[in-house]
Amino acid sequence: MLGRGTRDVPTTRACLNLAKRLESHGESYFRFLTTPGIEPTNNLAEQAIRFVVIDRRITQGTRSQRGDRWCERIWTVMATCGQQGRSVFAYLESAVTAWFHGAESPTLLPSE
């Protein structure tokens, strides 16, 4: 299939660019066909960051490094709790309670 996609290509710019990409990276593009466990799409990665992109678009981002750090941290908490099936609110509540009592903050590491 890769050979066919790189020979006798129409001479349009788009076709020549695609043929060049197939020649350079074709093995990677189709690795999911020959390697078990590799998904044909990156949907999981895209789904993991989708809410971050939407939030950034709605809020227009932040205006400081401090705001950037806060967003990075809260988004990490939200994504991690979501992946683990944990309540974000419950995690944040326990983190704030621990902070007020001078205790160690709860972990985001999965329980074994």
C-alpha positions in Angstrom: 0.0 0.0 0.0 2.8 2.4 0.8 4.5 1.7 -2.5 1.3 2.4 -4.4 0.8 5.7 -2.5 4.3 6.9 -3.5 4.3 5.9 -7.2 2.4 7.3 -10.1 1.1 10.2 -8.0 -0.8 13.1 -9.6 1.4 16.1 -9.8 -0.7 18.4 -7.7 1.1 20.0 -4.7 -1.2 18.2 -2.2 -0.6 14.8 -3.8 3.1 15.2 -3.9 3.2 16.3 -0.3 1.2 13.3 0.8 3.4 11.0 -1.2 6.5 12.5 0.5 4.9 12.0 3.9 4.0 8.4 3.1 7.6 7.8 2.0 9.1 9.3 5.1 6.5 8.3 7.8 4.3 5.6 6.2 5.4 2.8 8.5 4.4 4.9 11.5 1.0 5.8 10.0 0.0 2.1 9.6 1.8 0.5 12.5 -1.6 -0.1 14.2 -2.3 -2.7 11.5 0.7 -4.9 12.5 1.2 -4.2 16.2 -1.5 -5.4 18.6 -2.5 -2.8 21.3 -1.9 0.2 19.1 -5.1 2.2 18.4 -5.6 3.6 14.9 -6.6 7.0 16.4 -5.4 9.3 19.2 -9.0 9.8 20.4 -8.0 9.0 24.1 -5.4 11.7 24.1 -7.7 14.2 22.5 -10.5 13.4 24.9 -8.1 13.8 27.8 -7.3 17.5 26.9 -10.6 18.5 25.3 -12.0 20.2 28.5 -8.7 22.2 28.8 -9.0 23.5 25.3 -12.7 24.4 25.8 -12.0 26.1 29.1 -9.1 28.1 27.6 -11.3 29.2 24.7 -14.2 30.3 26.9 -12.1 32.1 29.5 -9.5 33.6 27.1 -6.7 32.1 29.2 -4.9 33.8 32.0 -2.9 36.9 32.2 -0.1 35.8 34.5 2.3 32.9 35.2 0.5 32.5 38.6 -2.8 32.0 36.8 -1.2 29.6 34.3 0.2 27.5 37.2 -3.3 27.4 38.9 -5.0 26.3 35.7 -2.3 23.6 35.1 -2.9 22.2 38.6 -6.6 22.3 38.6 -6.8 20.8 35.2 -4.4 18.0 36.3 -6.6 17.3 39.3 -9.8 17.2 37.2 -8.2 14.9 34.6 -6.7 12.6 37.1 -9.8 12.3 39.2 -11.9 11.7 36.1 -9.6 8.9 35.0 -9.7 7.3 38.4 -13.5 7.7 38.8 -13.0 10.0 41.8 -15.0 13.1 42.7 -13.1 16.3 42.0 -15.1 18.1 44.7 -14.3 15.4 47.3 -10.6 15.6 46.5 -10.5 19.4 46.6 -12.5 19.4 49.9 -10.0 17.0 51.5 -7.1 19.0 50.1 -8.4 22.3 51.6 -9.3 20.6 54.9 -5.8 19.1 55.1 -4.3 22.6 54.4 -6.3 24.2 57.1 -5.2 21.5 59.6 -1.6 21.6 58.6 -1.9 18.0 57.5 -0.4 16.3 54.5 -2.4 16.8 51.3 -4.2 13.8 49.7 -2.5 12.1 46.9 -3.6 11.9 43.3 -1.8 8.6 42.8 -4.1 5.7 42.2 -4.8 3.4 45.1 -3.6 -0.1 44.6 
